[in-house]
């Protein structure tokens, strides 16, 4: 039997049931009760499916929330460890400069040759300058440059020794430094007026 034939047969049977139930009042009541039971059964399965969906989504939410909380705690712990040990690399490299300074101090106390002590101090200064520049620290060039409040801090103004030095830096009292293009210490300067 084909699908069309089955459908026609089912429709025909439904029509006969409806016609018979219209003629028989008891049949109408049974039919009504059956349809109410079907509706209630469908509502229960629908309620179960909504409850199941709710439980499933709630479970996913709780798991996601716990996972995020663990992630947050882990990254906070990693950040704290990084902050604690951030300067470790710099300090380890700086210890060699400190050792050289101690040797120079000892040598200066024992030596009578001023030139040799001066050369030792110059070598230590070069060592320290190289170390600092490797870490990305650069000196801010100031003398003869226009006064810039983003780089300089004016301590005083003096009459400019030459006309072309007006509004420019005449002297540097304390050098300024940048760390990767960010000013970490402003240059303290004297400005020509």
C-alpha positions as CSV (number, residue, x, y, z in Angstrom):
1,X,0.0,0.0,0.0
2,X,1.4,3.4,-0.9
3,X,1.6,6.4,1.4
4,X,-1.3,8.1,-0.3
5,X,-3.5,5.1,0.1
6,X,-2.5,4.8,3.8
7,X,-3.3,8.5,4.4
8,X,-6.7,8.2,2.7
9,X,-7.5,5.1,4.7
10,X,-6.5,6.9,8.0
11,X,-8.6,10.0,7.1
12,X,-11.5,7.8,6.2
13,X,-11.3,6.0,9.6
14,X,-11.1,9.3,11.5
15,X,-14.2,10.5,9.6
16,X,-16.1,7.3,10.6
17,X,-15.0,7.8,14.3
18,X,-16.1,11.4,14.3
19,X,-19.4,10.5,12.7
20,X,-20.0,7.6,15.1
21,X,-19.0,9.8,18.1
22,X,-21.4,12.5,17.0
23,X,-24.2,10.0,17.0
24,X,-23.2,8.4,20.3
25,X,-22.8,10.7,23.4
26,X,-20.9,8.2,25.4
27,X,-18.4,8.0,22.6
28,X,-18.0,11.8,22.7
29,X,-17.1,11.7,26.4
30,X,-14.6,8.9,25.9
31,X,-13.1,10.8,23.0
32,X,-12.9,14.0,25.1
33,X,-11.3,12.2,28.0
34,X,-8.8,10.5,25.7
35,X,-7.9,13.9,24.1
36,X,-7.5,15.5,27.6
37,X,-5.2,12.6,28.7
38,X,-3.2,13.1,25.5
39,X,-2.9,16.8,26.2
40,X,-1.9,16.2,29.8
41,X,0.7,13.6,28.8
42,X,2.1,16.0,26.2
43,X,2.3,18.7,28.8
44,X,4.1,16.4,31.2
45,X,6.6,15.4,28.6
46,X,7.0,19.1,27.7
47,X,7.5,20.0,31.3
48,X,10.1,17.2,31.6
49,X,11.9,18.4,28.6
50,X,11.9,22.0,29.9
51,X,13.1,20.7,33.3
52,X,15.8,18.6,31.6
53,X,16.8,21.6,29.5
54,X,17.0,23.8,32.6
55,X,19.1,21.2,34.5
56,X,21.4,20.8,31.5
57,X,21.9,24.6,31.1
58,X,22.3,25.0,34.9
59,X,24.9,22.3,34.9
60,X,26.8,23.9,32.0
61,X,26.6,27.3,33.7
62,X,28.0,26.0,37.0
63,X,30.8,24.2,35.2
64,X,31.7,27.3,33.2
65,X,31.5,29.5,36.3
66,X,33.9,27.1,38.2
67,X,36.2,26.9,35.2
68,X,36.4,30.7,35.0
69,X,37.0,31.0,38.7
70,X,39.9,28.5,38.5
71,X,41.3,30.4,35.5
72,X,41.1,33.7,37.4
73,X,42.8,32.3,40.4
74,X,45.5,30.7,38.3
75,X,46.3,33.9,36.4
76,X,46.3,35.9,39.6
77,X,48.8,33.5,41.1
78,X,51.0,33.6,38.0
79,X,50.8,37.4,38.0
80,X,51.9,37.6,41.7
81,X,54.8,35.2,41.0
82,X,55.8,37.3,38.1
83,X,55.7,40.5,40.1
84,X,57.8,38.9,42.9
85,X,60.5,37.7,40.5
86,X,60.3,40.5,37.9
87,X,63.4,42.3,39.1
88,X,65.4,39.1,39.7
89,X,67.0,39.1,36.2
90,X,68.1,42.7,36.6
91,X,69.4,42.2,40.1
92,X,71.4,39.1,39.1
93,X,73.1,41.1,36.3
94,X,73.6,44.1,38.5
95,X,75.5,42.0,41.1
96,X,78.5,41.8,38.7
97,X,78.6,45.7,38.7
98,X,78.4,45.7,42.5
99,X,81.4,43.2,42.7
100,X,83.4,45.5,40.4
101,X,82.6,48.5,42.6
102,X,83.8,46.6,45.7
103,X,87.0,45.7,43.9
104,X,87.5,49.3,42.9
105,X,86.9,50.5,46.4
106,X,89.4,48.0,47.8
107,X,91.9,48.9,45.0
108,X,91.5,52.7,45.6
109,X,92.2,52.2,49.3
110,X,95.5,50.3,48.6
111,X,96.6,52.1,45.4
112,X,98.7,55.2,45.1
113,X,98.4,55.4,41.3
114,X,95.5,57.8,40.7
115,X,95.5,57.1,36.9
116,X,94.9,53.4,37.5
117,X,92.0,54.0,39.9
118,X,90.5,56.5,37.4
119,X,90.7,53.9,34.6
120,X,89.1,51.3,36.9
121,X,86.2,53.6,37.7
122,X,85.8,54.5,34.0
123,X,85.6,50.7,33.2
124,X,83.0,50.2,35.9
125,X,80.9,53.1,34.6
126,X,81.1,51.8,31.0
127,X,80.0,48.3,32.3
128,X,77.1,49.9,34.2
129,X,76.1,52.1,31.2
130,X,76.2,49.0,28.8
131,X,74.0,47.0,31.3
132,X,71.4,49.8,31.6
133,X,71.3,50.3,27.8
134,X,70.8,46.6,27.2
135,X,67.7,46.8,29.4
136,X,66.2,49.5,27.1
137,X,67.1,52.6,29.2
138,X,68.3,55.6,27.2
139,X,69.5,59.0,28.3
140,X,67.4,62.0,27.2
141,X,69.6,64.4,25.2
142,X,68.8,67.8,26.5
143,X,71.6,70.5,26.1
144,X,70.8,72.8,23.2
145,X,67.4,71.3,22.7
146,X,64.1,73.1,22.9
147,X,62.5,72.9,26.4
148,X,59.9,70.2,26.3
149,X,57.7,69.6,29.3
150,X,57.2,66.0,28.3
151,X,60.9,65.4,28.7
152,X,62.3,68.1,30.9
153,X,61.6,69.6,34.3
154,X,62.8,73.3,34.5
155,X,64.4,74.1,37.9
156,X,65.3,77.6,37.0
157,X,65.6,80.1,34.2
158,X,68.7,82.2,33.5
159,X,69.4,84.9,30.9
160,X,70.5,83.1,27.7
161,X,74.2,83.5,27.0
162,X,73.4,83.7,23.2
163,X,70.3,84.8,21.4
164,X,69.8,81.4,19.7
165,X,69.6,79.7,23.2
166,X,66.3,81.4,24.3
167,X,63.7,78.8,25.2
168,X,66.3,76.1,25.0
169,X,68.1,74.0,27.6
170,X,71.3,75.6,28.7
171,X,72.4,73.2,31.5
172,X,71.4,69.8,32.8
173,X,71.4,69.4,36.6
174,X,70.2,65.8,36.6
175,X,70.0,63.6,33.5
176,X,66.7,62.2,32.4
177,X,66.1,58.7,31.2
178,X,63.6,56.8,29.0
179,X,62.7,53.1,29.2
180,X,61.5,51.9,25.8
181,X,60.2,55.4,24.8
182,X,58.5,56.0,28.2
183,X,60.1,58.7,30.4
184,X,61.1,57.1,33.7
185,X,62.9,60.2,35.0
186,X,62.5,63.7,33.7
187,X,65.7,65.7,33.1
188,X,66.2,68.5,35.5
189,X,67.4,71.4,33.5
190,X,68.2,75.1,33.4
191,X,66.4,77.0,30.6
192,X,67.7,80.1,28.8
193,X,65.5,83.2,28.8
